[in-house]
Amino acid sequence: MEKETWLFIDSGVNTPSFNMALDEALLNWHSKGLIPPVIRFYEWNPPGMSVGYFQKVHGRIDVEAVHNKGFQLVRRMTGGRAVLHDQELTYSVIVGEQHPKMPKTVTEAYRVISQGLLEGFRELGIDAELAVPDKGKIIGKTNSAVCFDESSWYELIAGGRKSAGSSQCRQKGVILQHGSIPLEIDEEILFDCFIYANERVKERARKAFQGKAASINELTGKQSDMKEVKDAFYKGFQKGLDIILEPYKLTPEQLAEVKNIEEKYLSDEWNYSR
């Protein structure tokens, strides 16, 4: 049986607002039948603090600290907790809900899409697996605002620790799943971006976080080159989803549309709505 061809977009390094706007644009274009399914890779400059669609900023995120560190806060279309995007490869998958490869439930769709991530880690020589939390455990019910503090169904685990964090939404008949694959994790900077009752509580939270997340550099024991990481996950998504990826460049008209959408992700009305 002939493999299906999906588009592959490596949009390179862009601002947090542009990155979120492009994911929304790709969802819109796919919903209108203008483009086939897409795998996208991207990076962040300045680093971004992305918060989930339903997540509260007020009283949870230290906005002043985020800005003082030169980061840009942006609210995602997808749910989940806050993620600091720095020294990482970010991916997104845009595919129709009715696509024959996509299960109907959110968790099962995670499982299918995460096969691409799983194969990507294996290409890097990392022994990874998909998280299946303990029976009876309620996922996502801890009080932490930090994404990498706990694994959800079918997220990537290596050495017993979370090695990629993903979130998903479904709009206009399309699934958007995007996620963070950190090459490095700076726990001190990460925890400086959240609000705690006092320094003692903050230090306790930071210590509790130790051993829960693992970066690619830590898992491979070397400084990984971004090109090497991209190549691994490019191959991983092709193998894991049994597809062929065709590189694609956005047209000037498409870029103009993304820039229009970006205004939303630059606005306080969107980013600080909760």
CORMO-V693708 format. One record per helix or strand of 3 or more residues. SS is the DSSP state (a for helix, b for strand). FROM is the first residue (numbers start at 1). LEN is the number of residues. If there is no record, write none. Layout:
BEGIN
ss:SS from:FROM len:LEN
ss:SS from:FROM len:LEN
END
This chain:
BEGIN
ss:b from:4 len:11
ss:a from:16 len:16
ss:b from:38 len:7
ss:b from:48 len:4
ss:a from:63 len:6
ss:b from:72 len:4
ss:b from:82 len:4
ss:b from:88 len:9
ss:a from:106 len:18
ss:b from:128 len:3
ss:a from:147 len:3
ss:b from:156 len:3
ss:b from:165 len:7
ss:b from:174 len:9
ss:a from:187 len:6
ss:a from:199 len:11
ss:a from:216 len:5
ss:a from:226 len:16
ss:b from:243 len:5
ss:a from:252 len:14
ss:a from:268 len:4
END
